Amino acid sequence: MGTSMLDRATAFDNFGEDEELAIALDRAVRDSKEPDFRHNDFRERRIKAALFTVLQGRFGTADETKSEVERVYNIVVNQGEY
């Protein structure tokens, strides 16, 4: 199964070669994003909440999960395809 927006290289480089996680994160972004989400606090929070749902339970604390959400969101913002 191939990834969509978060391509295979991105999955390998940023998600520990976990293609299923990359697909789940991509789906969360695509399902939650709205047009012109960059620099829009409300739309940004919506995406981050979706990312948090996918990442929840993969890290020891909520703060670690939130930190990973920020890292992933920054990857998303820099992906021109979104």
C-alpha positions in Angstrom: 0.0 0.0 0.0 1.5 3.4 -0.9 1.2 6.6 1.0 -0.5 9.6 -0.5 0.5 13.1 0.4 3.0 12.0 3.0 5.2 10.1 0.6 7.3 7.0 1.3 10.5 9.0 1.8 8.7 11.2 4.3 7.4 8.2 6.2 10.8 6.6 6.4 12.6 9.9 7.3 10.1 11.1 9.9 8.0 8.2 11.2 10.4 5.5 11.9 9.7 3.8 8.6 6.1 3.2 9.8 4.1 3.5 6.6 0.8 2.7 8.3 1.4 5.6 10.7 2.2 7.9 7.8 -1.0 6.9 6.0 -3.1 7.4 9.2 -1.6 10.8 9.7 -2.2 11.8 6.1 -5.8 10.7 6.3 -6.2 12.7 9.5 -4.9 15.8 7.9 -6.9 15.4 4.7 -10.1 14.7 6.6 -9.7 17.7 9.0 -8.0 20.4 6.9 -9.9 23.2 5.4 -8.8 25.6 2.7 -6.3 28.2 3.7 -5.5 26.4 7.0 -2.0 27.8 7.2 -1.8 30.7 9.7 -5.4 30.2 10.7 -5.5 29.3 14.4 -8.9 27.6 14.3 -8.2 25.5 11.3 -4.7 24.7 12.6 -6.2 23.5 15.9 -8.6 21.2 14.0 -5.8 19.5 12.2 -3.7 19.2 15.4 -6.6 17.6 17.2 -6.9 15.0 14.5 -3.1 14.4 14.6 -3.3 14.1 18.4 -6.0 11.4 18.0 -3.8 9.3 15.7 -0.7 9.8 17.9 -2.3 9.4 21.3 -1.0 6.4 23.2 2.3 6.2 21.2 4.1 8.4 23.7 4.5 8.3 27.4 2.8 11.6 28.3 0.3 14.0 26.8 3.1 16.6 26.6 5.3 14.2 24.5 2.3 13.6 22.3 1.7 17.3 21.9 5.3 17.8 21.0 5.0 15.1 18.3 1.8 16.8 17.0 3.7 20.0 16.6 6.6 18.2 14.8 4.2 16.5 12.4 2.1 19.6 11.8 5.3 21.5 10.8 6.0 18.7 8.3 2.4 19.1 6.9 2.7 22.9 6.6 5.9 22.4 4.6 4.3 19.8 2.3 3.2 21.8 -0.7 0.7 19.2 -1.7 -1.6 20.0 1.2 
